[in-house]
Amino acid sequence: MSGKRKLFFAFLAVIPLLAGGYFLFRERPVEVTVFAVKRGDVEATVTATTTGTVKARAISKVSSQYPGKIERIHKREGARVKKGEVILEVENKDAKAQLSLAEANLRAAEAELSQLLVSKSVVVSQASAMLNQAKAKMDNTVSNHERAVSLFSKGMVPKQDMDNAKAALDVAQADYETAMANELQGKMKDEEIQMARARVEQMKSNLDLAGIQLNRTYISAPFSGIITDLFVEEGELLSIGAPVCQLADESRMEVEAAIDEVDAGKVKLGQDVRLSFDAFKEGRFAGKVIEISPMVTTTKEQNRTVDIKIGFGTGQNGIKVGMSTDVEVVTGKVKDALYIPTNAIIEKADGQSVFVAKSGVAIEKKIKTGLFNWDTTQIIEGLKEGDEVITSLEIKKMKEKTKVTITRRD
């Protein structure tokens, strides 16, 4: 066989090997997931560095205002109480005795005042009548005496008649002075009545004080809430000011959380907050920023935070004091904006970009973003509605013109 024929057959033998190598080593398309650029509302959010803790906005330690031995505990830890409801009572036999004594003293003082008022009425009435009678009698004897003196000077009556008239006048004047003294005595009873009225008021004050002391033996809830701690037991001796329990108002709860100092400037009072609880997987709860600490807290050298408080009202069924929650503060919102998933964005030194699947290959596009959160990011420039942005984890290693196959559209 000639040399040319051998070369020809050798070439024919190599062709299948070359073809197999091509199909074996050619670039295979990367399977990717894409998201079509959409329009909608985008929010900017700030999340707390750690989970927040639910606390009651009103927490109070209830203390004793009366010394003595605890006689009975009506409500214990975990019990819900209404404002004014008795939590426990202190032995109060002495307080009840003081109240009874104060009631008796008041009754006695009121009886004394009543007697004085009646006595004054009688005395004044009698003294007034006697004074009028004495005045009339004295006026009559004055006239008789003057007439007797005139007649005696004319020799018309004996001296004895004049003397008798003078004696009658002296008696009338004495009776008149006695009647005036009796009327003055009636007026003097006004001072006794005034003093008696003062004693009645004093006894009323003593009764009020005794009532207050007795009420203090019943330690009541200053507001409606739940007893979170009980510090005493029946039979213990209490002193004034000793705490007996801790009461929390669950109708007004708040969450305390820490925001990274880098994000602190974005957080404002009144901003909406979303709360996510492990105990309630299916929903989020709404709140608002009600307090921002003026100071930065340093727990570690590399961890500087600002404490905030989030308030949320009643109706949050099932939430309990002490629960933990993830905190997300909404710091901004834009409507009808182009947006993509935040995890589709590639951060580079020269800016941000994404890969778009087009005609079976990945095309890298520079973008300009706006508001963002963990889930979505607003697109200001670089993409249009409907562009299919690659969201697969492979984007971190992807290159321009990489062949792709779309396996899922989100």
ZAPATOR-269990 format. One line per 10 residues: number of its first residue (from 1); their letters; for each residue y negated, x negated, z of C-alpha. Coordinates in Angstrom, 3 decimals. Layout:
REM residues N
NUM) a) Y X Z | ...
END
This chain:
REM residues 410
1) msgkrklffa) 0.000 0.000 0.000 | -3.366 -1.316 -0.987 | -5.994 -2.222 1.610 | -8.294 0.611 0.618 | -5.614 3.207 1.145 | -4.821 1.820 4.621 | -8.514 1.995 5.567 | -8.737 5.564 4.347 | -5.779 6.757 6.414 | -7.094 4.926 9.494
11) flavipllag) -10.425 6.750 9.151 | -8.610 10.069 8.910 | -6.800 9.280 12.167 | -10.049 8.495 14.026 | -11.839 11.718 13.037 | -9.905 13.967 15.502 | -10.576 11.515 18.309 | -14.289 11.503 17.571 | -14.390 15.298 17.430 | -12.513 15.606 20.726
21) gyflfrerpv) -14.872 13.164 22.397 | -17.858 15.136 21.220 | -16.583 18.379 22.685 | -15.427 16.603 25.832 | -18.612 14.730 26.638 | -21.326 17.006 25.264 | -23.891 18.452 27.800 | -22.716 21.677 29.401 | -25.353 24.373 30.163 | -26.284 24.757 33.833
31) evtvfavkrg) -25.634 28.209 35.288 | -28.849 29.549 36.832 | -30.346 32.585 38.521 | -33.766 33.749 37.318 | -36.558 35.999 38.551 | -38.832 37.819 36.107 | -42.485 37.385 37.110 | -43.711 40.713 38.495 | -46.874 42.367 39.749 | -47.241 43.665 43.266
41) dveatvtatt) -48.849 43.116 46.674 | -48.694 39.626 48.153 | -49.440 38.769 51.767 | -50.326 35.459 53.361 | -48.598 35.043 56.704 | -48.413 32.619 59.582 | -45.264 32.426 61.679 | -44.998 31.383 65.289 | -43.522 27.960 65.983 | -41.037 29.483 68.411
51) tgtvkarais) -39.796 32.973 69.187 | -42.231 35.138 71.126 | -41.431 36.870 74.401 | -42.071 40.524 75.210 | -44.066 41.051 78.400 | -45.621 44.044 80.077 | -49.388 44.015 79.692 | -49.776 45.247 83.280 | -47.621 43.509 85.914 | -48.366 43.924 89.601
61) kvssqypgki) -46.830 42.837 92.872 | -46.949 45.814 95.216 | -47.737 44.774 98.807 | -47.545 46.398 102.214 | -50.722 47.652 103.898 | -48.979 48.561 107.141 | -46.923 46.388 109.494 | -43.531 47.523 110.674 | -39.816 47.851 109.960 | -38.654 49.195 106.602
71) erihkregar) -37.042 52.537 107.327 | -35.924 53.572 103.833 | -35.996 52.251 100.265 | -36.296 55.106 97.754 | -36.416 53.096 94.493 | -34.710 49.837 93.560 | -34.742 47.303 90.710 | -34.588 48.898 87.288 | -35.875 52.254 88.507 | -38.685 53.923 86.601
81) vkkgevilev) -41.422 55.370 88.764 | -44.483 57.495 88.174 | -47.914 56.717 89.561 | -48.021 57.708 93.238 | -44.231 57.979 93.598 | -42.925 56.549 96.892 | -40.969 53.297 96.512 | -40.214 52.713 100.196 | -41.390 53.818 103.625 | -42.096 51.921 106.826
91) enkdakaqls) -41.179 53.258 110.271 | -44.119 55.534 111.156 | -43.539 57.284 114.492 | -46.636 55.642 115.979 | -48.728 56.559 112.925 | -47.597 60.190 113.164 | -48.439 60.211 116.889 | -51.909 58.849 116.154 | -52.386 61.583 113.563 | -51.335 64.284 116.024
101) laeanlraae) -53.702 62.862 118.663 | -56.564 62.792 116.176 | -55.874 66.422 115.227 | -55.913 67.454 118.913 | -59.145 65.569 119.601 | -60.787 67.255 116.631 | -59.717 70.699 117.825 | -61.138 69.960 121.291 | -64.446 68.739 119.889 | -64.748 71.783 117.631
111) aelsqllvsk) -64.005 74.102 120.582 | -66.674 72.393 122.677 | -69.205 72.768 119.879 | -68.314 76.415 119.468 | -68.805 77.080 123.206 | -72.184 75.354 123.170 | -73.332 77.399 120.208 | -72.282 80.659 121.924 | -73.857 79.566 125.220 | -77.097 78.676 123.543
121) svvvsqasam) -77.240 82.021 121.842 | -76.776 83.878 125.150 | -79.163 81.677 127.114 | -81.885 81.817 124.508 | -81.579 85.584 124.165 | -81.718 86.153 127.936 | -84.522 83.630 128.476 | -86.590 85.198 125.714 | -86.216 88.685 127.224 | -87.049 87.431 130.704
131) lnqakakmdn) -90.071 85.547 129.443 | -91.400 88.643 127.702 | -90.925 90.714 130.838 | -92.540 88.052 133.041 | -95.452 87.770 130.626 | -96.058 91.506 130.653 | -95.786 91.652 134.442 | -98.155 88.728 134.860 | -100.698 90.260 132.489 | -100.585 93.484 134.514
141) tvsnheravs) -101.004 91.725 137.878 | -103.904 89.704 136.529 | -105.692 92.930 135.594 | -104.910 94.497 139.015 | -106.175 91.435 140.831 | -109.400 91.343 138.866 | -109.996 95.054 139.525 | -109.272 94.628 143.301 | -111.706 91.713 143.523 | -114.419 93.780 141.778
151) lfskgmvpkq) -113.871 96.796 143.984 | -113.851 94.684 147.162 | -117.144 93.102 146.220 | -118.654 96.593 145.978 | -117.158 97.577 149.313 | -115.020 100.205 147.700 | -111.639 98.845 148.951 | -110.586 96.954 152.029 | -109.851 93.242 151.927 | -106.160 93.986 152.428
161) dmdnakaald) -105.961 95.573 148.943 | -107.494 92.474 147.393 | -105.062 90.248 149.286 | -102.119 92.382 148.188 | -103.238 92.134 144.553 | -103.521 88.354 144.906 | -100.004 88.123 146.365 | -98.595 90.197 143.510 | -100.339 87.918 141.006 | -98.806 84.827 142.627
171) vaqadyetam) -95.318 86.332 142.387 | -95.843 87.289 138.722 | -97.041 83.779 137.881 | -93.994 82.256 139.616 | -91.649 84.582 137.678 | -93.412 83.683 134.428 | -93.022 79.951 135.106 | -89.329 80.488 135.905 | -88.861 82.389 132.640 | -90.570 79.583 130.714
181) anelqgkmkd) -88.282 77.037 132.403 | -85.237 79.092 131.393 | -86.416 79.219 127.783 | -86.946 75.453 127.841 | -83.431 75.028 129.169 | -82.117 77.020 126.181 | -83.985 74.717 123.815 | -82.546 71.693 125.613 | -79.071 72.873 124.587 | -79.984 71.834 121.021
191) eeiqmararv) -79.562 68.215 122.093 | -76.143 68.972 123.554 | -75.168 70.783 120.361 | -76.332 67.835 118.265 | -74.233 65.486 120.369 | -71.255 67.864 120.113 | -71.621 67.959 116.329 | -71.639 64.145 116.280 | -68.416 64.143 118.313 | -66.826 66.545 115.808
201) eqmksnldla) -67.758 64.248 112.913 | -66.370 61.275 114.811 | -63.093 63.121 115.421 | -62.921 64.008 111.724 | -63.333 60.341 110.843 | -60.619 59.424 113.333 | -58.356 62.038 111.748 | -59.056 60.677 108.256 | -58.295 57.152 109.437 | -55.057 58.303 111.077
211) giqlnrtyis) -54.101 60.033 107.815 | -54.818 56.870 105.847 | -52.710 54.810 108.234 | -49.830 57.264 107.931 | -50.088 57.239 104.126 | -49.914 53.444 104.192 | -46.439 53.674 105.698 | -45.359 55.157 102.347 | -45.631 52.354 99.757 | -46.237 54.018 96.396
221) apfsgiitdl) -46.461 52.912 92.757 | -50.070 52.107 91.738 | -49.184 53.022 88.134 | -46.216 54.345 86.169 | -43.699 51.698 85.184 | -40.397 50.025 85.981 | -39.496 48.031 89.092 | -38.525 44.568 87.823 | -37.978 42.901 91.219 | -37.380 44.099 94.769
231) fveegellsi) -38.164 41.516 97.449 | -37.092 43.361 100.643 | -34.274 45.337 102.207 | -34.042 48.167 104.746 | -34.498 46.996 108.328 | -36.737 44.044 107.467 | -40.062 43.654 109.248 | -43.143 43.739 107.051 | -46.535 42.228 107.706 | -49.757 43.337 106.062
241) gapvcqlade) -50.009 41.852 102.580 | -46.306 41.059 102.237 | -45.089 41.781 98.662 | -42.264 44.318 98.481 | -41.641 44.618 94.728 | -42.943 43.844 91.249 | -43.905 46.686 88.927 | -44.311 46.432 85.133 | -46.012 48.986 82.889 | -43.740 49.275 79.838
251) srmeveaaid) -45.996 51.796 78.114 | -48.273 48.912 77.106 | -46.354 45.823 76.065 | -47.405 42.568 74.451 | -45.777 39.524 72.920 | -46.793 35.983 73.783 | -46.255 33.441 70.996 | -47.429 29.983 69.908 | -49.055 29.216 66.533 | -49.216 25.692 65.104
261) evdagkvklg) -52.731 24.278 65.427 | -52.786 23.752 61.636 | -52.548 27.537 61.146 | -54.684 28.552 64.123 | -57.870 28.858 62.066 | -56.266 31.547 59.890 | -55.440 33.819 62.808 | -58.098 36.367 63.814 | -58.299 39.143 66.394 | -57.133 42.499 65.056
271) qdvrlsfdaf) -54.867 41.099 62.327 | -51.595 42.926 61.672 | -48.415 41.366 63.024 | -44.775 41.992 62.144 | -42.217 41.583 64.917 | -38.519 41.078 64.181 | -35.995 41.485 67.006 | -32.415 40.241 67.009 | -31.503 43.497 68.743 | -32.887 45.559 65.851
281) kegrfagkvi) -31.681 44.005 62.615 | -32.617 46.934 60.420 | -36.347 47.155 61.012 | -39.581 45.464 61.959 | -42.142 46.562 64.491 | -45.899 46.568 64.014 | -48.491 45.026 66.310 | -51.950 43.460 66.300 | -53.426 40.199 67.555 | -55.255 41.071 70.795
291) eispmvtttk) -55.930 37.635 72.265 | -56.267 34.053 71.016 | -56.339 31.195 73.496 | -59.471 29.028 73.279 | -57.399 25.941 74.075 | -54.710 23.953 72.289 | -51.488 23.524 74.241 | -49.665 20.206 74.035 | -45.981 20.497 74.882 | -45.077 17.308 73.010
301) eqnrtvdiki) -47.183 14.654 71.366 | -46.216 15.936 67.917 | -46.358 19.641 68.800 | -49.789 21.122 69.390 | -50.041 24.899 69.420 | -52.419 27.755 70.164 | -51.120 30.663 72.253 | -51.741 34.191 71.019 | -50.928 37.654 72.353 | -49.810 40.569 70.215
311) gfgtgqngik) -50.213 44.080 71.507 | -48.137 47.049 70.455 | -48.241 50.537 71.873 | -45.790 53.156 72.997 | -43.109 54.598 70.783 | -41.332 51.250 70.283 | -38.044 52.693 71.502 | -35.497 50.272 72.843 | -37.790 47.267 73.239 | -37.489 45.771 76.700
321) vgmstdvevv) -39.536 43.299 78.695 | -38.110 39.800 78.275 | -36.752 40.278 74.734 | -37.355 37.543 72.165 | -38.899 38.243 68.777 | -39.927 36.433 65.604 | -43.677 36.710 65.038 | -45.336 36.870 61.623 | -49.133 37.276 61.483 | -50.560 38.739 58.258
331) tgkvkdalyi) -53.655 36.620 57.558 | -54.449 37.919 54.051 | -53.376 40.386 51.376 | -53.950 40.805 47.620 | -52.909 43.839 45.553 | -51.428 43.972 42.026 | -50.963 40.218 41.769 | -48.443 38.207 39.752 | -45.851 36.771 42.101 | -42.586 34.829 42.231
341) ptnaiiekad) -40.161 33.808 44.985 | -41.602 30.979 47.066 | -38.339 29.004 46.849 | -38.729 28.704 43.059 | -41.756 26.411 43.411 | -41.380 22.630 43.109 | -43.865 20.567 45.126 | -44.939 17.307 43.497 | -47.596 14.723 44.114 | -49.588 15.948 41.113
351) gqsvfvaksg) -49.286 19.650 41.962 | -46.895 22.585 41.849 | -44.567 23.608 39.019 | -41.633 25.845 38.170 | -38.861 25.862 35.587 | -38.778 28.775 33.179 | -35.587 29.650 31.276 | -36.448 30.095 27.604 | -34.197 29.943 24.523 | -31.347 28.471 26.532
361) vaiekkiktg) -33.280 25.555 28.024 | -35.397 24.907 31.141 | -39.114 24.454 30.511 | -41.247 23.009 33.317 | -44.626 24.691 33.746 | -47.555 23.671 35.953 | -48.850 26.553 38.064 | -51.756 27.429 40.328 | -50.918 29.539 43.369 | -52.822 31.788 45.756
371) lfnwdttqii) -51.617 33.637 48.844 | -48.072 32.966 49.943 | -45.482 33.569 52.624 | -41.865 32.588 53.169 | -40.661 35.082 50.548 | -43.268 35.378 47.803 | -46.195 33.431 46.314 | -49.120 34.691 44.245 | -49.465 33.120 40.776 | -53.018 32.599 39.574
381) eglkegdevi) -52.383 30.432 36.481 | -49.457 29.090 34.467 | -47.183 32.134 34.161 | -47.309 35.610 32.691 | -45.566 38.827 33.634 | -41.957 38.818 32.477 | -41.477 35.016 32.394 | -38.048 34.211 33.772 | -38.467 31.643 36.532 | -35.377 29.731 37.634
391) tsleikkmke) -34.675 30.241 41.347 | -31.338 28.432 41.664 | -31.011 25.469 43.989 | -30.417 23.283 40.902 | -34.162 23.259 40.158 | -34.586 20.280 42.503 | -32.470 18.131 40.124 | -33.369 19.844 36.863 | -35.145 18.090 34.017 | -37.225 19.260 31.064
401) ktkvtitrrd) -35.092 20.769 28.240 | -31.990 20.998 30.426 | -29.662 23.504 28.818 | -29.139 26.596 30.996 | -27.098 29.751 31.049 | -28.477 32.743 32.983 | -25.807 34.203 35.245 | -27.970 36.586 37.283 | -31.399 38.162 37.046 | -33.058 39.120 40.378
END
